[in-house]
Amino acid sequence: MKQRGKELGIFVIILILLTFSFIRNRTVLSPENLINTSRLIGIYGIMSLGMSFVIITGGIDLSVGSVIALLGVLLSIFMVDKHMGPGLSMLIVVAMGGLLGLANGLLVTRLKMQPFVVTLCGLLLYRGLARFVSNDETKGFGDSNGISGVKALATGNSFFSIPNPLILLVVMSVIFFLVLHKSTYGRYLFASGYNEESARYAGINSRKVITLAYVVCGVMTAISAILFAFYTNSISPSTHGNFFELYAIAAAVLGGCSLRGGEGSVIGVVLGITLLLVIRNLVTLLQIPSSLEYAVMGVVIFIGVLADTVFRKKGTTVRKSTT
C-alpha cells in the first residue's frame, strides 16, 4: 500500500510539472518534444531497471556511467575499426557488461568488499580504460557497415511513432515485473536485501542471488550503452556517460527502492526516470541554466533518501506500538 502511494504521488507530480511547463511553453507537448523525451526515457529507463536490482540488495553501482563510456568505445572499435558485424559486436558488448557485473558481484559477495568502494574503483578504472583503448580520441560510427539500420534501434520509431527505446523499455519492464514480483528469485532478492543473514538461515543462497543482481545490472547497462552510442553517434571517452549513474540511482530511489535494501518496484522506477527526464526537459525549455541540472538531481536524491528514512522510522514506530 505504501509503495502504491509513492507511485501515485510521482505520477501526480509528473502531471503537475507537465501542466505547469505547458502553460509556460506550449512546445512541451509538441509531437517532436514528446517523441524525443520518450526516447530518452526508454534509454535511461533500461539502465535504471538494472540499477534497481542492485539497490534492492542493499548495494549500489557507481560505475554505470564509466561502463557506458567503455562499452560505447569498444562497440565503435568492433564495428568500425575491426569491421565486425553489428550483431556480433552488440552481443560481445552485452556479454562484457555481464562479465563486469559478475566481477562486481563476486567482489561484494565473496571478498565482502563494500559495494560503494568496489564500484567507485570501477568508475575510475573503466573511464581510464575507455580513454586508453581509444587513445583518448572521440569514436563514432558514421554510415559504415550498414550502421544506419542498427542505429534505428535508438533513433527510429515504430508503430504510432513510438520510439524504439521506449518500446524496449516497456518489454523489459514487463519481464522485470514478473521476475521481481512474481518469481522465486524476486522473493529471494527482497529477502537478501532486507536481511542477508536471515535469508541465509532460511536456506537462501544470498551470495548467488546478490551476484546475479549485479550481472543483471551489467547486462542492462550494456544494452543502454549500445543505445546511447547509436543515439549520440559520438563517444568521447572522457565525458560520455558522465553522471549517468546519478539518473539511475535517483530513479530507483524516487521509485521506492530503499538504499538500505529490501524494497523496490518496477513501476516506481519507470515513473522515477520519467519524472527526472520531465524535469530535465523543463530545465531546457524554460531556459533555466543547465548548470542547475545536477543540483536538481542532488536535491531529488536527497528528498528520496529523506522520505525513505522518515517512512522507515514511522513504520518501526507503528510496529513497536502494536506489539
TAGIFEN-V560565 format. One line per field, one symbol per residue. ss: DSSP state (@ for helix, = for strand, . for the rest). phi: phi as a letter, one per 30 degrees, with the letter a starting at -180 (. if undefined). burial: + if it has 16 or more other C-alpha atoms within 10 Angstrom, else -. A space follows every 10 residues. Layout:
ss = ???
phi = ???
burial = ???
This chain:
ss = .@@@@@@@@@ @@@@@@@@@@ @@@@.@@@@. @@@@@@@@@@ @@@@@@@@@@ @@@@@@.... ...@@@@@@@ @@@@@@@@@@ @....@@@@@ @@@@@@@@@@ @@@@@@@@@. ....@@@@@@ @@@@@@@@@@ @@@.....== ...@@@@@@@ @@@@@.=.@@ @.=@@@@@@@ @@@@@@@@@@ @@.@@@@@@@ @@@@.@@@@@ @....@@@@@ @@@@@@@@@@ @@@@@@@@@@ @@.==..... ...@@@@@@@ @@@@...... .....@@@@@ @@@@@@@@@@ @@@@@....@ @@@@@@@@@@ @@@@@@@@@@ @@@@@@@@@@ @@.
phi = .ddddddddd dddedddddd ddddaddecd eddddddddd eddddddddd dddddddjca bdcedddddd dddddddddc dchddedddd dddddddddd dddddddddc chddeededd ddeddddddd dddchhcdca bicdhidedd ddecccbceh iddeeddddd dddddddddd cbcddddddd ddddaddddd ddjdddeddd eddddedddd dddddddddd ddhabdddbd ieiddddddd dddddjdddd jibladdddd dddddddddd ddedddhded ddeddddddd dddddddddd dddddddddd ddc
burial = --+--++--+ +--+---+-- ++-----+-- ---++-++++ ++++++++++ ++++++++++ ++++++++++ ++++++++++ ---+-+--++ -+++++++++ +++++++++- ----+--+++ -++--+++++ +--+---+++ +-----+--+ +++++++--- -+++++++++ -++--++--+ -----+-+++ ++++++--+- ---+-++-++ ++++++++++ ++++++++++ +-++++++-+ ++-+++++++ ++++++++++ ++++++++++ ++++++++++ +++-+----- --+---+--+ +--++-++-- ---------- ---
